[in-house]
């Protein structure tokens, strides 16, 4: 909101990457909204991972069911 835009605008994610001093491709965005969190981040060049507690993720989309799974994902992730 402070930037004059809302998720899933990719500019928000690019701005965050810039603030962190990272290339977007080096970032893994984890969120619970496929449209707002994951797709927005992917359109900005980031990697997206859906936190899907319900288990209803469309086939072929990267997802976890619990944040307890995140350490294993991050450990094996190679951007």
Beta strands, then each sheet from edge to edge (+ up, - down):
strand 1: 28-31
strand 2: 47-51
strand 3: 63-64
sheet 1: 1+ 2+ 3+
end
